[in-house]
Amino acid sequence: MRAVTLDLDGLDAEAVEAACFEAGAYAVVLTDQRDDAILEPKPGEIRLWPATRLQAIFPDDFASVEKLDVLAERLGCERSSLSVEDVEERVWEREWLKDFKPMRFGDRLWICPSHAEVNEPEAIVVRLDPGLAFGTGTHPTTRLCLEYLDTRAARRAREADRIVDFGCGSGVLAIAALRLQPAARAFVHDIDPQALIATVDNARANDVDQRIESFVEAVDLSTRLRQQGGAELVLANILSGPLCELAPQLTALLAPGGEIVLAGLLDEQAEDVITAYAPAISLTRWRNLEGWSCLSGRLA
């Protein structure tokens, strides 16, 4: 068989998929080029990653220059943008999972797709299949937050902490925190209701859904946290602009002595974020990775 791969780069995914099938493709798979989560679609809605890669599986004889020229014309791209390779015959609807391996974050935390196993006796495993509503964890900002949670759990594993995941997306941070701390509870917020649906579904798959509360309105989250006495940990892996704008709101979610972890900002943006949270919280650079910073601090 022949696998033809194309980075969509703005091309209409449905049109490209249809053109591949018209050209004789056995199967078409769409995957993420980067580490962007996309959330469960609303009825009738199709969502794709900002950077989407398409792979189409064709018969063995689909390798001639003429056939590739025709396919490129149908797809609306240059033939040079099509990558062709020989592949073995296999179950293609599951083939896309092979590229996603268990990933380790810190000493004990692992993110693992359902088809794989982690052979580490002390491993704390979060089961998530890559794809819709899941960032693979390879992006530096996600990795930094997950490593922070693993490090923190070494001293807080038995604590009944209240943990906030603000802008939860797929919920991977909240779920990881709950897996690392069996007595903790998580409070998640996202302005997209579909993100909350995805988070709860992923929490259920990891048997932590009974310890998670979701809020589409930030004011409802704030009210709930005030009733609970505040959070011992607030996580926000968003962008530097919103992190600065939300400084009073995120600070108000904390219990006295509570920790805050901020990510999603470039190294050169760190000082602006640090300034936005002063003097209530003295943020420091916990760690940086590939040009991205993770800040942490504690409410006095």
C-alpha positions as CSV (number, residue, x, y, z in Angstrom):
1,M,0.0,0.0,0.0
2,R,1.0,3.6,-0.4
3,A,0.5,6.3,2.2
4,V,0.2,9.9,0.9
5,T,0.7,12.6,3.6
6,L,-0.2,16.3,3.3
7,D,-0.1,19.2,5.8
8,L,-3.4,20.9,5.2
9,D,-2.1,24.5,5.8
10,G,-5.5,26.1,5.3
11,L,-7.0,23.6,2.8
12,D,-10.5,22.5,3.5
13,A,-10.3,19.2,5.3
14,E,-13.6,17.8,4.1
15,A,-12.9,18.7,0.5
16,V,-9.4,17.2,0.7
17,E,-10.7,14.0,2.3
18,A,-13.5,13.7,-0.3
19,A,-10.9,14.2,-3.1
20,C,-8.7,11.4,-1.7
21,F,-11.6,9.0,-1.6
22,E,-12.6,9.9,-5.1
23,A,-9.0,9.2,-6.2
24,G,-9.3,5.7,-4.7
25,A,-8.1,6.0,-1.1
26,Y,-8.9,3.1,1.2
27,A,-8.7,5.3,4.4
28,V,-8.0,8.9,5.4
29,V,-6.7,9.9,8.8
30,L,-6.4,13.4,10.2
31,T,-3.9,14.1,13.0
32,D,-2.3,17.0,14.9
33,Q,0.9,18.5,13.6
34,R,1.6,20.2,16.9
35,D,0.0,19.9,20.4
36,D,-3.2,21.8,20.1
37,A,-6.3,20.4,21.9
38,I,-9.6,20.5,20.0
39,L,-12.7,20.0,21.8
40,E,-15.8,17.8,21.3
41,P,-17.8,19.4,18.5
42,K,-21.3,20.7,18.9
43,P,-23.9,18.8,16.9
44,G,-23.3,19.3,13.2
45,E,-19.9,21.0,13.8
46,I,-16.6,19.7,12.6
47,R,-13.5,21.0,14.4
48,L,-9.9,20.4,13.4
49,W,-6.5,21.3,14.8
50,P,-5.0,24.7,13.8
51,A,-2.2,22.6,12.1
52,T,-3.7,19.4,10.7
53,R,-1.9,16.6,8.8
54,L,-3.8,14.3,6.5
55,Q,-2.7,10.8,5.6
56,A,-4.5,8.8,2.9
57,I,-3.9,5.1,2.2
58,F,-4.0,4.1,-1.5
59,P,-3.5,0.8,-3.4
60,D,0.0,-0.4,-4.3
61,D,-0.2,1.0,-7.8
62,F,-0.8,4.5,-6.6
63,A,2.7,5.9,-7.0
64,S,3.1,7.1,-10.6
65,V,3.9,10.7,-11.3
66,E,0.7,11.0,-13.4
67,K,-1.5,9.8,-10.5
68,L,0.2,12.1,-8.0
69,D,-0.2,15.1,-10.4
70,V,-3.9,14.4,-10.7
71,L,-4.3,14.0,-7.0
72,A,-2.4,17.3,-6.3
73,E,-4.6,19.1,-8.8
74,R,-7.8,17.8,-7.1
75,L,-6.4,18.8,-3.7
76,G,-5.4,22.2,-4.8
77,C,-1.7,21.8,-3.8
78,E,1.7,21.3,-5.4
79,R,2.8,17.8,-6.0
80,S,6.0,18.5,-4.0
81,S,3.8,19.0,-0.9
82,L,2.7,15.3,-1.1
83,S,4.9,12.8,0.8
84,V,4.6,9.2,-0.4
85,E,5.8,6.1,1.3
86,D,5.2,2.3,1.3
87,V,3.2,1.0,4.2
88,E,2.1,-2.5,5.4
89,E,-1.5,-3.5,5.3
90,R,-3.1,-3.1,8.8
91,V,-6.1,-1.8,10.7
92,W,-6.0,1.8,9.6
93,E,-8.7,3.2,11.9
94,R,-6.3,2.5,14.8
95,E,-3.0,3.1,12.9
96,W,-2.8,6.7,13.9
97,L,-2.4,5.7,17.6
98,K,1.0,4.0,16.9
99,D,2.8,7.4,16.9
100,F,1.6,8.2,20.4
101,K,3.7,6.6,23.1
102,P,3.5,6.8,26.9
103,M,5.2,10.1,28.1
104,R,6.8,10.6,31.4
105,F,6.6,13.9,33.3
106,G,8.9,14.0,36.3
107,D,9.5,11.0,38.6
108,R,6.1,9.2,38.5
109,L,3.6,10.9,36.3
110,W,2.8,9.4,32.9
111,I,0.3,10.2,30.1
112,C,-0.5,7.0,28.3
113,P,-2.9,6.2,25.4
114,S,-5.3,3.3,26.0
115,H,-3.4,0.9,23.6
116,A,-0.2,1.2,25.6
117,E,1.1,0.1,29.0
118,V,3.6,1.7,31.4
119,N,5.9,-0.9,33.0
120,E,6.9,1.2,36.0
121,P,5.8,-0.1,39.5
122,E,5.6,3.4,41.0
123,A,3.9,5.0,37.9
124,I,0.9,7.3,38.3
125,V,-0.8,6.9,34.9
126,V,-3.3,9.3,33.2
127,R,-5.1,7.4,30.4
128,L,-5.9,9.7,27.5
129,D,-6.1,8.9,23.8
130,P,-4.6,11.6,21.6
131,G,-7.0,13.2,19.2
132,L,-10.1,15.3,19.9
133,A,-10.0,17.3,23.1
134,F,-6.4,16.2,23.9
135,G,-3.1,18.0,23.6
136,T,-0.5,15.3,23.6
137,G,1.5,16.8,26.4
138,T,4.6,17.4,24.3
139,H,4.1,21.2,24.1
140,P,6.5,22.9,26.6
141,T,3.8,24.7,28.5
142,T,1.8,21.5,29.2
143,R,5.0,19.6,30.0
144,L,6.1,22.3,32.5
145,C,2.8,22.2,34.3
146,L,2.7,18.4,34.5
147,E,6.3,18.3,35.8
148,Y,5.3,20.8,38.4
149,L,2.4,18.7,39.5
150,D,4.6,15.6,39.8
151,T,7.2,17.5,41.9
152,R,4.5,19.0,44.1
153,A,2.9,15.7,44.8
154,A,6.0,14.4,46.5
155,R,5.1,16.7,49.4
156,R,1.3,16.9,49.0
157,A,0.3,13.4,48.0
158,R,-1.9,12.8,51.0
159,E,-3.4,16.2,51.3
160,A,-7.1,16.9,50.5
161,D,-6.2,19.9,48.4
162,R,-8.6,22.0,46.4
163,I,-7.1,22.4,43.0
164,V,-8.3,24.8,40.3
165,D,-7.6,24.3,36.5
166,F,-8.5,27.7,35.0
167,G,-8.9,27.3,31.2
168,C,-9.0,23.6,31.5
169,G,-9.3,22.6,27.8
170,S,-9.2,18.8,27.9
171,G,-8.7,18.7,31.7
172,V,-5.3,17.0,31.5
173,L,-3.8,19.1,34.3
174,A,-6.8,18.6,36.7
175,I,-6.9,14.9,36.0
176,A,-3.2,14.5,36.5
177,A,-3.4,16.4,39.8
178,L,-6.2,14.2,41.0
179,R,-4.4,11.0,40.0
180,L,-1.3,12.2,42.0
181,Q,-3.4,13.3,45.0
182,P,-6.1,10.7,45.8
183,A,-7.7,12.9,48.5
184,A,-7.8,16.1,46.4
185,R,-10.7,17.7,44.6
186,A,-10.5,19.7,41.3
187,F,-12.5,22.7,40.2
188,V,-12.3,23.4,36.5
189,H,-13.3,26.3,34.4
190,D,-13.4,27.0,30.7
191,I,-15.5,29.5,28.7
192,D,-16.2,26.8,26.1
193,P,-18.9,24.3,27.4
194,Q,-17.5,21.7,25.1
195,A,-14.2,21.8,26.9
196,L,-16.0,21.0,30.1
197,I,-17.8,18.1,28.5
198,A,-14.4,16.8,27.3
199,T,-12.9,17.3,30.7
200,V,-15.6,15.3,32.5
201,D,-15.4,12.5,29.9
202,N,-11.7,12.3,30.3
203,A,-12.0,12.4,34.1
204,R,-14.5,9.5,33.9
205,A,-12.1,7.5,31.9
206,N,-9.5,7.9,34.7
207,D,-12.0,7.2,37.6
208,V,-11.7,10.7,39.0
209,D,-15.0,12.2,37.8
210,Q,-16.5,12.0,41.3
211,R,-13.8,14.5,42.5
212,I,-14.2,17.1,39.9
213,E,-16.6,20.1,39.5
214,S,-16.9,22.1,36.3
215,F,-17.9,25.7,35.8
216,V,-18.6,27.6,32.6
217,E,-18.9,30.9,34.4
218,A,-15.9,32.1,36.3
219,V,-18.1,33.9,38.8
220,D,-19.7,30.6,39.8
221,L,-16.2,29.1,40.3
222,S,-15.3,32.1,42.5
223,T,-18.4,31.7,44.6
224,R,-17.8,27.9,45.1
225,L,-14.2,28.5,46.1
226,R,-15.2,31.1,48.6
227,Q,-17.6,28.6,50.1
228,Q,-14.8,26.1,50.3
229,G,-12.2,28.4,51.8
230,G,-10.2,28.9,48.7
231,A,-7.8,26.7,46.7
232,E,-4.5,25.3,47.8
233,L,-3.4,25.3,44.1
234,V,-4.5,27.3,41.1
235,L,-3.2,26.3,37.6
236,A,-3.6,28.5,34.6
237,N,-1.9,27.4,31.3
238,I,-3.2,30.1,29.0
239,L,-1.6,33.2,27.3
240,S,0.3,36.0,28.9
241,G,-2.3,38.7,28.1
242,P,-5.2,36.9,29.9
243,L,-2.8,35.9,32.7
244,C,-2.1,39.6,33.3
245,E,-5.8,40.7,33.0
246,L,-7.0,37.9,35.3
247,A,-4.4,38.5,38.0
248,P,-6.9,39.8,40.6
249,Q,-9.4,37.1,39.8
250,L,-7.0,34.2,40.0
251,T,-5.4,35.6,43.1
252,A,-8.8,35.8,44.8
253,L,-9.3,32.0,44.2
254,L,-6.4,31.1,46.5
255,A,-6.6,30.1,50.2
256,P,-4.0,31.8,52.5
257,G,-0.7,30.2,51.7
258,G,-2.1,28.7,48.4
259,E,0.2,28.2,45.4
260,I,-0.3,29.5,41.9
261,V,1.3,28.1,38.7
262,L,1.1,30.1,35.5
263,A,2.2,28.9,32.1
264,G,1.6,29.7,28.4
265,L,4.0,32.6,28.4
266,L,7.2,33.1,26.5
267,D,10.4,33.8,28.4
268,E,10.3,37.5,27.4
269,Q,6.8,37.9,28.7
270,A,7.5,36.6,32.2
271,E,8.4,40.0,33.7
272,D,5.0,41.5,32.6
273,V,3.2,38.6,34.3
274,I,5.3,38.8,37.5
275,T,4.6,42.5,37.7
276,A,0.8,42.0,37.3
277,Y,0.6,39.7,40.4
278,A,2.8,41.9,42.6
279,P,2.6,42.6,45.5
280,A,-0.1,40.1,46.4
281,I,2.1,37.2,45.1
282,S,5.8,37.2,44.5
283,L,6.2,35.0,41.4
284,T,9.4,33.4,40.4
285,R,10.5,31.4,37.4
286,W,10.1,27.8,38.4
287,R,11.5,26.4,35.2
288,N,11.7,27.2,31.5
289,L,11.7,25.0,28.4
290,E,12.3,25.8,24.8
291,G,11.6,29.5,25.2
292,W,8.6,29.1,27.5
293,S,8.4,29.9,31.2
294,C,6.5,28.5,34.1
295,L,6.0,30.8,37.0
296,S,5.0,29.9,40.5
297,G,4.3,31.7,43.7
298,R,2.4,31.6,47.0
299,L,-0.2,33.9,48.5
300,A,1.0,35.3,51.8
